[in-house]
Amino acid sequence: MLIIKDLRKQKKLSQQQVSEQLGITRVALSHYETGKREPNLRMLQKLSEFYNVSIDYIITGKDFIKSER
């Protein structure tokens, strides 16, 4: 999930700072960032709220806009 690594770097935050805010270990965050481990839905929600982006963006790198019918 390189997206969350990019988001963290854009905010100029360390893995330690982010992991403390999310209540996880730095190693767990590192594993999410490198793809060694996939975050569960609750963690995706926390990441989404922390970085102020959609879960879709975290997963795909794209924001989806609902089309009006």
C-alpha positions in Angstrom: 0.0 0.0 0.0 2.4 2.6 -1.2 -0.5 5.1 -1.1 -0.3 5.4 2.7 3.5 5.8 2.6 3.1 8.6 0.1 0.4 10.2 2.2 2.6 10.0 5.3 5.6 11.5 3.4 3.4 14.3 2.0 2.5 15.3 5.6 6.2 15.0 6.6 5.4 12.5 9.3 7.5 9.6 10.6 6.2 6.1 10.9 6.5 6.4 14.6 4.4 9.6 14.7 1.6 8.0 12.6 1.7 4.7 14.4 1.3 6.4 17.8 -1.7 8.4 16.5 -3.3 5.2 15.1 -2.5 3.1 18.2 -0.4 0.5 16.3 3.2 -0.4 16.3 5.7 1.2 13.9 6.4 -2.3 12.5 2.7 -2.9 11.8 2.5 0.4 9.9 5.7 -0.5 8.0 4.1 -3.8 7.0 1.0 -1.9 5.7 3.1 0.5 3.7 5.2 -2.3 2.1 2.3 -4.6 1.4 3.6 -7.4 3.8 0.3 -7.1 5.7 -3.2 -5.9 4.7 -5.1 -3.6 7.1 -8.5 -4.8 8.2 -11.6 -2.7 7.7 -11.3 -0.9 11.1 -7.7 0.1 10.3 -8.7 1.2 6.8 -11.3 3.5 8.5 -8.6 4.9 10.9 -6.2 5.5 8.0 -9.0 7.1 6.0 -9.9 9.5 8.9 -6.2 10.2 9.7 -5.2 11.1 6.2 -8.6 12.6 5.3 -9.1 10.5 2.2 -11.5 7.8 1.2 -11.0 4.2 1.8 -11.3 3.7 -2.0 -8.3 6.1 -2.4 -6.2 4.1 0.1 -7.0 0.8 -1.7 -6.9 1.9 -5.3 -5.2 5.3 -5.4 -8.3 6.7 -7.1 -11.3 8.6 -5.7 -14.5 7.4 -7.1 -17.3 9.9 -7.7 -20.8 8.6 -7.7 -22.5 9.4 -11.0 -26.0 10.8 -11.0 -28.5 8.8 -12.9 
